[in-house]
Amino acid sequence: MFTGLVATVGRLQLVSEQLVRISNAASIAEADLAIGDSMAVDGVCLTVTEVLPTGFVAAISPETLNRTVLASANGGERSVNLEPALRVGSKLGGHFVTGHIDGVGYLEASVQTENAWEISFQVPDARVARYIVPKGSIAVNGISLTVAECSASGNWFKVAVIPHTYAETNLNQLQPGSPVNLEGDVLGKYVEKFLRLGQVDPAVSELESLYRDSDQLSPAFLAENGYL
């Protein structure tokens, strides 16, 4: 689990179809990093397989390569946002980010204003667009952001990014058309599942009916079903 608060920016190199190497991230490597740890790389949860003096090597699957923009390095290097997994007791300053990317979006424009950068994205994948709502949370390349404005379908949205976040992440390196990893708010996914019509489990329906009928809930009923 992550928060979407980027710790540093490193350099990614695609070593093979199974491994990526992250360099220029000494602060990450020196912070008690160990083999088996989870690390968000541009919002993608990867497992560390080797710790290097200034970075690490992580395993990657074909599904991850197909679903994200990590393969866009194409044998070269590119900047990636890095965030270690959330530790118990740490501050949760962003929102709950799982590191499981829903799909890819594309930068439309970045416009500097007096107090922020207004950045807009196109989202052609309906599987991602459905979770984008006004004032909702969205992770863009692993960065926790709030949707300032979006289309009704969610296939276009805009965020306002403070200068510090813009300067300290790879958002400042994006060009119009650049792909980005997108992860919708996990809470929205569960709400959608619960609201689907015609997908009700009969066992759940029976339990709900018992709660609606308070006369059915008694100490005898609870004891009979192992709750007392």
C-alpha positions as CSV (number, residue, x, y, z in Angstrom):
1,M,0.0,0.0,0.0
2,F,1.2,3.5,-0.9
3,T,0.1,7.1,-0.4
4,G,0.9,8.8,-3.7
5,L,3.5,11.0,-2.1
6,V,6.7,10.7,-4.2
7,A,9.9,10.3,-2.2
8,T,12.3,10.9,-5.1
9,V,12.8,10.6,-8.8
10,G,15.1,7.9,-10.2
11,R,16.2,6.6,-13.6
12,L,14.6,3.4,-15.0
13,Q,16.3,1.0,-17.4
14,L,14.4,-2.0,-18.8
15,V,17.0,-4.8,-18.3
16,S,14.8,-7.6,-19.7
17,E,11.2,-8.7,-19.9
18,Q,11.5,-9.7,-16.3
19,L,13.6,-7.1,-14.6
20,V,14.0,-3.3,-14.4
21,R,17.0,-1.4,-12.9
22,I,16.5,1.8,-11.0
23,S,19.5,4.1,-10.5
24,N,20.1,7.6,-9.3
25,A,18.1,6.8,-6.1
26,A,20.7,6.6,-3.4
27,S,18.3,8.0,-0.8
28,I,15.9,5.1,-1.4
29,A,18.7,2.5,-1.4
30,E,20.1,3.8,1.9
31,A,16.7,3.9,3.7
32,D,16.6,0.3,5.0
33,L,15.7,-1.1,1.6
34,A,15.7,-4.9,1.5
35,I,15.1,-7.7,-1.0
36,G,11.4,-8.5,-1.1
37,D,10.3,-4.9,-0.3
38,S,7.6,-3.3,-2.4
39,M,8.3,-0.1,-4.3
40,A,6.1,2.1,-6.3
41,V,7.8,2.9,-9.6
42,D,5.7,5.5,-11.5
43,G,2.8,4.2,-9.5
44,V,3.5,0.5,-10.3
45,C,4.0,-1.8,-7.3
46,L,7.2,-3.8,-8.0
47,T,9.2,-6.2,-5.8
48,V,12.8,-5.5,-5.1
49,T,15.1,-8.4,-6.1
50,E,18.5,-6.8,-5.6
51,V,19.7,-3.7,-3.7
52,L,22.3,-1.6,-5.4
53,P,24.5,1.2,-4.0
54,T,22.4,3.9,-5.7
55,G,19.2,2.1,-6.4
56,F,17.7,-1.4,-6.9
57,V,16.6,-4.1,-9.3
58,A,12.9,-5.1,-9.4
59,A,11.0,-7.9,-11.0
60,I,8.3,-7.1,-13.6
61,S,5.7,-9.3,-15.3
62,P,4.5,-9.3,-18.9
63,E,1.1,-8.1,-17.7
64,T,2.7,-5.1,-16.0
65,L,4.6,-4.2,-19.1
66,N,1.5,-4.4,-21.2
67,R,-0.7,-2.4,-18.8
68,T,1.7,0.4,-17.9
69,V,4.2,2.8,-19.5
70,L,7.3,1.2,-17.9
71,A,8.2,-0.4,-21.2
72,S,8.4,3.0,-22.9
73,A,12.1,3.2,-21.9
74,N,12.7,1.0,-25.0
75,G,16.2,-0.1,-23.8
76,G,17.1,3.5,-22.8
77,E,16.5,5.3,-19.6
78,R,13.8,7.6,-18.3
79,S,12.8,9.4,-15.1
80,V,10.4,7.6,-12.8
81,N,8.7,8.6,-9.5
82,L,9.6,6.4,-6.5
83,E,7.8,5.8,-3.3
84,P,8.5,3.1,-0.7
85,A,5.6,1.1,0.7
86,L,3.6,2.7,3.5
87,R,4.9,1.7,7.0
88,V,2.5,1.1,9.9
89,G,2.2,4.3,11.8
90,S,3.4,6.6,9.0
91,K,1.4,9.7,8.0
92,L,-1.1,9.2,5.2
93,G,-0.9,12.5,3.5
94,G,-2.2,11.5,0.0
95,H,-4.8,8.8,-0.5
96,F,-4.8,4.9,-0.5
97,V,-2.8,3.9,-3.6
98,T,-2.5,0.1,-4.3
99,G,0.2,0.3,-7.0
100,H,-2.1,-1.7,-9.4
101,I,-2.4,0.4,-12.5
102,D,-5.8,0.5,-14.2
103,G,-4.5,1.8,-17.5
104,V,-2.8,4.5,-19.4
105,G,-3.7,8.2,-20.1
106,Y,-2.0,10.8,-22.2
107,L,-1.0,14.4,-21.4
108,E,-3.1,17.0,-23.2
109,A,-1.5,20.2,-21.9
110,S,0.4,21.7,-19.0
111,V,-0.4,25.4,-18.3
112,Q,1.5,27.4,-15.7
113,T,-0.7,29.8,-13.7
114,E,0.2,32.2,-10.9
115,N,0.0,29.6,-8.1
116,A,0.0,26.2,-9.8
117,W,0.3,24.1,-12.9
118,E,-3.0,23.1,-14.5
119,I,-2.5,19.8,-16.2
120,S,-5.0,18.0,-18.4
121,F,-5.1,14.4,-19.6
122,Q,-7.0,12.3,-22.1
123,V,-8.2,8.9,-21.0
124,P,-9.2,6.7,-23.9
125,D,-9.7,3.6,-21.8
126,A,-13.2,3.4,-20.4
127,R,-12.0,1.0,-17.7
128,V,-10.1,3.9,-16.2
129,A,-12.4,6.8,-17.1
130,R,-15.3,5.3,-15.2
131,Y,-13.5,6.0,-11.9
132,I,-12.7,9.7,-12.6
133,V,-15.1,12.0,-10.8
134,P,-14.9,15.7,-9.8
135,K,-12.9,16.2,-6.6
136,G,-12.1,12.5,-6.5
137,S,-8.6,11.1,-6.1
138,I,-6.4,9.9,-8.9
139,A,-2.8,8.6,-9.0
140,V,-0.9,9.9,-12.1
141,N,2.5,8.2,-12.4
142,G,2.1,7.3,-8.7
143,I,1.4,10.9,-7.6
144,S,-1.7,11.5,-5.5
145,L,-3.8,14.2,-7.1
146,T,-7.3,15.6,-6.9
147,V,-9.5,15.9,-10.0
148,A,-10.3,19.5,-10.4
149,E,-12.5,19.1,-13.5
150,C,-13.5,16.2,-15.8
151,S,-15.9,15.3,-18.5
152,A,-19.1,13.4,-17.7
153,S,-17.6,10.1,-18.9
154,G,-14.2,10.7,-17.3
155,N,-12.3,10.4,-20.6
156,W,-10.8,13.9,-19.9
157,F,-9.7,15.4,-16.7
158,K,-7.7,18.3,-15.2
159,V,-5.7,18.6,-12.1
160,A,-4.0,21.6,-10.3
161,V,-0.5,20.8,-9.2
162,I,1.5,22.9,-6.8
163,P,4.9,24.1,-7.9
164,H,6.7,21.8,-5.4
165,T,5.1,18.7,-6.7
166,Y,5.6,19.8,-10.3
167,A,9.3,20.4,-9.7
168,E,10.0,17.3,-7.6
169,T,8.3,14.7,-9.8
170,N,8.5,13.7,-13.5
171,L,5.4,15.7,-14.3
172,N,7.8,18.5,-15.5
173,Q,9.2,16.2,-18.1
174,L,6.0,15.3,-19.8
175,Q,5.2,16.5,-23.3
176,P,1.8,16.6,-25.1
177,G,1.0,13.1,-25.9
178,S,3.2,11.6,-23.2
179,P,1.7,8.4,-21.7
180,V,1.2,8.2,-17.9
181,N,0.1,5.4,-15.5
182,L,-3.3,6.0,-14.0
183,E,-4.9,4.3,-10.9
184,G,-8.4,5.2,-9.9
185,D,-9.5,5.5,-6.3
186,V,-9.9,2.0,-4.9
187,L,-12.9,3.1,-2.8
188,G,-14.8,3.9,-6.0
189,K,-14.2,0.4,-7.4
190,Y,-15.8,-1.2,-4.4
191,V,-18.7,1.2,-4.4
192,E,-19.3,0.4,-8.1
193,K,-19.2,-3.4,-7.4
194,F,-21.8,-3.0,-4.6
195,L,-24.1,-0.9,-6.7
196,R,-24.2,-3.2,-9.8
197,L,-27.7,-4.3,-10.6
198,G,-28.4,-8.0,-10.9
199,Q,-25.2,-9.0,-9.2
200,V,-26.6,-9.6,-5.7
201,D,-25.5,-12.8,-3.9
202,P,-28.6,-14.6,-2.5
203,A,-26.7,-15.3,0.7
204,V,-26.0,-11.7,1.2
205,S,-29.6,-10.7,0.4
206,E,-30.8,-13.1,3.1
207,L,-28.4,-11.6,5.7
208,E,-29.5,-8.1,4.7
209,S,-33.1,-9.1,5.2
210,L,-32.3,-10.3,8.7
211,Y,-30.8,-6.9,9.6
212,R,-33.8,-5.1,8.2
213,D,-36.1,-7.2,10.3
214,S,-34.8,-6.4,13.8
215,D,-37.2,-9.1,15.3
216,Q,-35.0,-11.8,13.7
217,L,-31.9,-10.7,15.6
218,S,-32.1,-12.0,19.1
219,P,-29.6,-13.5,21.6
220,A,-31.0,-16.9,20.8
221,F,-30.4,-16.4,17.0
222,L,-26.9,-15.2,17.5
223,A,-26.0,-18.1,19.9
224,E,-27.4,-20.6,17.5
225,N,-25.2,-19.2,14.7
226,G,-22.0,-19.1,16.8
227,Y,-21.8,-15.4,17.6
228,L,-22.2,-15.8,21.4
